[in-house]
Amino acid sequence: MGDPRKLRKSFRRRRRIWNSDQLSSELYIIGCYGLRNKRELWKAQTKVANFRNQARTLLALTLEDRQEKETLLLSFLNRLGLTTTSSLDDILNLKIEDILERRLQTIVMRKMGIKSPSQARQVVVHGHVSIGNRKVNLPGYLVKKEDENKILVHIQVPAKTTEVPAS
């Protein structure tokens, strides 16, 4: 089985990491979604590439072999909230932004009105977010569509008191 402490890499980085167009687009995405480093971006890119590769291999199969596996893949992506219609063309059109929009950090930022992605990351990491009864402190957690309504943010903000100066 292998040592559980020695996990395999969950990402593949680009071959040409010093391309100026790629560097600027990666920095823009990292800034928009508040990612900690490029490794988090590469993980999302790898997930999208794996979904697209599965769709391509399904398109190469015969119709009888493809139907069962296609419904499994489409139902999984529907539960994650990545596709709305049931066709393999939607999977081939997936982008990195689609995965990054489903991260807990991004959903907390968008739904709870938090000002910046880094502040949303801090709220998640410090354990102020729960999904149902479960406390989740992983900003990269992919939120399922049915769990999106169960997200609660437990932040105790001190109430502002307006003191009237004594005159």
CORQUI-V623958 format. One record per helix or strand. SS is the DSSP state (@ for helix, = for strand). FROM is the first residue (numbers start at 1). LEN is the number of residues. If there is no record, write none. Layout:
[[SS & FROM & LEN] [SS & FROM & LEN]]
This chain:
[[@ & 20 & 14] [@ & 38 & 23] [@ & 63 & 18] [@ & 88 & 5] [@ & 96 & 6] [= & 103 & 1] [@ & 104 & 9] [@ & 117 & 9] [= & 129 & 3] [= & 134 & 2] [= & 142 & 1] [@ & 148 & 3] [= & 151 & 3]]
